[in-house]
């Protein structure tokens, strides 16, 4: 896990900046726990320069890693970046602090399609930060087969050519989809149904990587990848030999949000950062670096035509209609982790 830290000197301008953002506490610090390769360092630097707030960033590779650390009392974080089903779980457990929306006026920039969703009605606890999907990337110079689905990827002929996300919930969802089962129906019976599927699939994977799965494809270490949409978009931008495919079985539409843990110590700074992130120019800056599906409608209006046309960044409405959003599966989550971990170890 990579750790990045940004430091700056608190200046007289910090007090002015904090007043403008609605924060009332003295400029101190902000501790962020988030996905790797998701918030550009220059965005963090700009926030520090404008506010005088010292920012430290610690990264995680999966929602489950983040939940485990929070559950164990590890770290003192002011902002976390949970996906939709994790927001739902944290709200149920009363582990998030309600937001003061008066301190986040730039929430108005978010596309209404990404607001008031089932995992957080009224956005009482979370602010949509980035969305996206999971898809297949193929190096067409190395793979001549017509890849259309997860099942096409996990064929014996592709052994040692595959990079896949190192995320048990995602991997199990792909297996469920391959059997025509809903991605949230992770009952004991369904886990038994997909166990032999996973047992066949997992040994074929050369690299498991949730942080930067594009790297193995760019380096030529593998020829096929199941990756985050933002990673796929970067690959499409880098070389026309890469092709993006939405799996025929369907896939997962994720929505990652910003939220404040109940134990946060720098709440005003956290809300100031949320408002900063939702600013039109800053949101575009994030899309320029990490081209996921940006729910910030104001920022999307100033993206280039090339960015908007990137299929990995912005799936069509028809494709999105076939996607499913993860829901909280409670204690079944640990069973999913155990299943995938045990099969990977064989």
Phi, psi and omega in degrees: 000132182271146177235131179236137180229138178239132180235147175209167182270131177288123183244177179297331181293340182298317182297321179295315181298319180294322178296320180295327181273356178091001179280146184243344182278161179295151179297121181228265183209171179215127180250117184249135176239111190211174175298146175286155181051053184223325175243113182301144180299325181292333175293317178296317179299317180296319178298316180296319180295321183284330188246341185078005181278129177282128185244131171241141183235128173240139186253152171229160185257348179206157176301322183294323176298317179296314180298319181297319181290317178296317181296330181273001179080012181282141175076158176232089189255144179259333177223135171237169187230063185284150172281173190307311184290335179282323173303313180303315181293318181293325177294316179301321183274002180057045182254004178245151179266132176301145183273147170266097186293341176296335179274356183232061183296337181286001173300338179297342182281347185282135176302131183301337179296339182256006180252158175055043180273167190298332182283343177204075181305130179078001182049048179291329187239349189217152178240120178301128183252311182205150178232177179166189182219180176244130181217184184253134173244132181238133170277104188290346175284337184252339181238119181257348178293155178274097182273122181235342190214169174302318181298326177292325179294312186271063174251147181308327181296340182262010180301132180080005180246004192247136164249136180225154177300139179269068187217109187300320181295317179297310184301317179293324178298321178298318180294319177299314180299323180295339179257009179074024183253147179296145185289344179262356181269072182261053176290165177303320182296317181289326176296324176293323180296321184268353180304311179295330177296311180295324179298328177280325186284311192301321179294346181279342186280129177275319184227128169257121185205115176263340182287309184211067182297341178295334186300314181296328177287317179296324181281350182080012179289332179224168183243343182225141178221146167250110195224167172295150181302320180297322177293318177298321180297320178295321178296317179297323179291329188280328186198131181293350179290343181272136179238139181257134183227127169277121184304138183298331181286346188107175181200185185262128169263117181254151175229112180262135186239168169258134181215161183246117178299152181299333182271004182301142181256343184238063188295314181298321178294324179296316180292326176296322179292319177302313181296322178298314181299326183275358176295142187305309184293325181288319179297321176295320178301322178292316179297325178298323182274318184230091191281065172276186177281112185272118179282358180277101186296322180296321180288323180299329182292342180248009172287158179286161178298324178297319178296315182293328182281349181293114187294333179285331178281315187230089176298158178288162178300324179295320179292317180297324181299336181267358183270159180239147179259136179295143171243162178295128180249012174059225185291346177295339179301319179292328178291323176297314179300315181297320181298309183293319180298317182294321181288325177294331183280346183285000000 
